Amino acid sequence: MENFWLTTESAGRRVGFVHYGTTHMMWLIAFALFTVAVCLLYRRADEKRRRWLRIALVCLLFADELFKVMCLLISDQFIPKYLPLHLCSINIFVFAVHAVKPSKLLDNFLYTICIPASLAALLFPTWTKLPSDSFMHIHSFTVHILLAAYPIMIATSGEFRPDIRRVPKCLLLLVGMAIPVYFI
């Protein structure tokens, strides 16, 4: 339990896991199994159940973010860096809008921006110095698993077809979110 409260700032130079070692591979297997399960559930669901699944995943994302914030506050380690203003955290809000009111722009944003970004985080995590029993290690993997599973679930459902013509609008949306975050 001594490692539970460690963050990247308090972990020092420790090495919690190595890329593609046992710990990392177990998380990637968990990601694959979870994603296949939600994709199958979503694909077989009617529209009412699909909406419920989208909202359920968004609720899990918010709960995961709340878990992180509560642990940081309890351990007196909350700093502005942990505000939900990183690309991954901002996507939680994009997913919340999408869960309630899907649109072609958001569908394509999920496909072109969110899937590659969340997969890159899972495949090349930057939190390797965190021990596997720290809350930040757990949060970092679980939030990125959810961030990858949601758009993959949408993309594999057949609900939309990616449209290369919408990529500039997706990039514009990304820049539109990044500019205010930069000043904050």
C-alpha positions as CSV (number, residue, x, y, z in Angstrom):
1,M,0.0,0.0,0.0
2,E,3.0,2.3,0.3
3,N,3.1,2.8,-3.5
4,F,-0.6,3.5,-3.8
5,W,-0.3,7.3,-3.4
6,L,2.7,7.8,-5.8
7,T,2.4,10.1,-8.8
8,T,4.9,10.8,-11.5
9,E,6.2,13.6,-9.4
10,S,6.5,11.7,-6.1
11,A,7.7,8.4,-7.7
12,G,11.2,9.8,-8.3
13,R,13.4,7.7,-10.6
14,R,11.6,4.4,-9.9
15,V,10.8,2.1,-12.7
16,G,7.4,0.6,-12.2
17,F,7.1,-1.4,-15.5
18,V,8.8,-1.7,-18.8
19,H,7.3,-1.3,-22.2
20,Y,5.9,-4.6,-23.4
21,G,6.9,-6.4,-20.1
22,T,4.4,-8.6,-18.2
23,T,2.5,-5.7,-16.6
24,H,2.2,-3.8,-19.8
25,M,1.1,-6.8,-21.8
26,M,-1.5,-7.7,-19.1
27,W,-3.1,-4.2,-19.5
28,L,-3.0,-4.5,-23.3
29,I,-4.8,-7.9,-23.1
30,A,-7.4,-6.4,-20.7
31,F,-7.9,-3.6,-23.2
32,A,-8.4,-6.0,-26.1
33,L,-10.8,-8.2,-24.2
34,F,-12.8,-5.2,-22.9
35,T,-12.9,-3.5,-26.3
36,V,-14.1,-6.7,-28.1
37,A,-16.8,-7.2,-25.5
38,V,-18.2,-3.6,-25.7
39,C,-18.0,-3.7,-29.5
40,L,-19.9,-6.9,-29.7
41,L,-22.5,-5.6,-27.2
42,Y,-22.9,-2.3,-29.1
43,R,-23.1,-3.9,-32.5
44,R,-25.9,-6.2,-31.4
45,A,-27.8,-3.6,-29.6
46,D,-30.8,-1.6,-30.7
47,E,-30.6,2.2,-30.7
48,K,-32.0,2.6,-27.2
49,R,-29.4,0.2,-25.8
50,R,-26.6,1.8,-27.9
51,R,-27.4,5.1,-26.3
52,W,-27.3,3.5,-22.9
53,L,-23.9,1.9,-23.7
54,R,-22.5,5.2,-24.9
55,I,-23.7,7.0,-21.7
56,A,-22.4,4.1,-19.5
57,L,-18.9,4.4,-20.9
58,V,-18.9,8.1,-20.5
59,C,-20.0,7.7,-16.9
60,L,-17.1,5.3,-16.4
61,L,-14.8,7.9,-17.8
62,F,-16.1,10.6,-15.4
63,A,-15.9,8.1,-12.5
64,D,-12.3,7.3,-13.4
65,E,-11.4,11.0,-13.6
66,L,-13.1,11.6,-10.3
67,F,-11.2,8.7,-8.7
68,K,-7.9,10.4,-9.8
69,V,-8.9,13.8,-8.5
70,M,-10.1,12.4,-5.2
71,C,-6.9,10.4,-4.7
72,L,-4.8,13.5,-5.5
73,L,-6.8,15.6,-3.1
74,I,-6.7,13.0,-0.3
75,S,-2.9,12.7,-0.7
76,D,-2.5,16.5,-1.0
77,Q,-0.8,16.1,-4.4
78,F,-3.3,18.0,-6.6
79,I,-1.6,20.5,-8.8
80,P,-2.9,22.4,-11.9
81,K,-1.2,19.9,-14.1
82,Y,-3.9,17.4,-13.1
83,L,-6.9,19.5,-14.3
84,P,-8.8,17.7,-17.0
85,L,-7.3,19.8,-19.8
86,H,-5.0,17.4,-21.6
87,L,-6.0,16.0,-24.9
88,C,-7.1,12.7,-23.4
89,S,-9.1,14.4,-20.6
90,I,-10.8,16.9,-23.0
91,N,-11.9,13.9,-25.0
92,I,-14.1,12.8,-22.1
93,F,-16.2,15.9,-22.6
94,V,-16.3,15.3,-26.4
95,F,-17.5,11.8,-25.7
96,A,-20.2,13.1,-23.3
97,V,-21.6,15.3,-26.1
98,H,-21.3,12.5,-28.6
99,A,-23.1,10.0,-26.2
100,V,-26.1,12.3,-26.1
101,K,-26.1,13.8,-29.5
102,P,-23.9,12.0,-32.1
103,S,-23.0,13.9,-35.2
104,K,-20.9,13.2,-38.3
105,L,-18.3,15.7,-37.2
106,L,-17.9,14.0,-33.8
107,D,-18.0,10.5,-35.3
108,N,-15.1,11.5,-37.6
109,F,-13.3,13.3,-34.7
110,L,-13.5,10.1,-32.7
111,Y,-12.1,8.1,-35.6
112,T,-9.4,10.4,-36.8
113,I,-8.2,12.0,-33.5
114,C,-9.3,9.9,-30.5
115,I,-8.5,6.4,-31.7
116,P,-4.9,7.1,-32.7
117,A,-4.2,9.2,-29.7
118,S,-5.6,6.7,-27.1
119,L,-3.9,3.8,-28.9
120,A,-0.6,5.6,-28.9
121,A,-0.9,6.2,-25.1
122,L,-1.7,2.5,-24.5
123,L,1.1,1.3,-26.7
124,F,3.7,3.8,-25.6
125,P,2.8,4.9,-22.0
126,T,4.7,7.7,-20.4
127,W,3.9,6.6,-16.9
128,T,6.4,3.7,-16.8
129,K,8.0,4.9,-13.5
130,L,4.8,4.4,-11.6
131,P,4.5,1.1,-9.7
132,S,1.6,-1.1,-10.8
133,D,-0.1,-0.7,-7.4
134,S,-0.3,3.1,-7.5
135,F,-3.6,4.8,-8.2
136,M,-2.1,6.9,-11.0
137,H,-0.8,3.7,-12.8
138,I,-4.3,2.2,-12.5
139,H,-6.0,5.4,-13.6
140,S,-3.6,6.0,-16.5
141,F,-4.4,2.6,-18.0
142,T,-8.1,2.4,-17.2
143,V,-8.8,5.9,-18.6
144,H,-6.9,5.2,-21.8
145,I,-8.6,1.9,-22.2
146,L,-12.0,3.6,-22.0
147,L,-10.8,6.4,-24.2
148,A,-9.8,3.9,-26.9
149,A,-12.8,1.5,-26.4
150,Y,-15.5,4.2,-26.9
151,P,-14.5,5.4,-30.4
152,I,-13.5,1.9,-31.5
153,M,-17.0,0.8,-30.4
154,I,-18.6,3.5,-32.5
155,A,-16.3,2.9,-35.5
156,T,-16.9,-0.8,-35.7
157,S,-20.7,-0.5,-35.3
158,G,-21.4,0.4,-38.9
159,E,-23.2,3.5,-37.8
160,F,-21.0,5.8,-39.8
161,R,-18.4,5.7,-42.5
162,P,-15.2,7.7,-42.0
163,D,-15.1,10.7,-44.4
164,I,-11.6,12.0,-45.3
165,R,-13.3,15.3,-46.3
166,R,-14.1,15.9,-42.6
167,V,-10.5,15.7,-41.4
168,P,-9.9,19.5,-41.7
169,K,-13.0,20.2,-39.6
170,C,-11.7,17.6,-37.0
171,L,-8.3,19.3,-36.9
172,L,-10.1,22.6,-36.6
173,L,-12.1,21.3,-33.7
174,L,-8.9,20.0,-32.0
175,V,-7.2,23.4,-32.4
176,G,-10.4,25.1,-31.2
177,M,-10.1,23.1,-28.0
178,A,-6.3,23.5,-27.7
179,I,-6.2,27.3,-27.9
180,P,-8.3,28.0,-24.8
181,V,-6.5,25.2,-22.9
182,Y,-3.2,26.7,-23.7
183,F,-4.1,30.0,-22.1
184,I,-5.6,28.3,-19.1
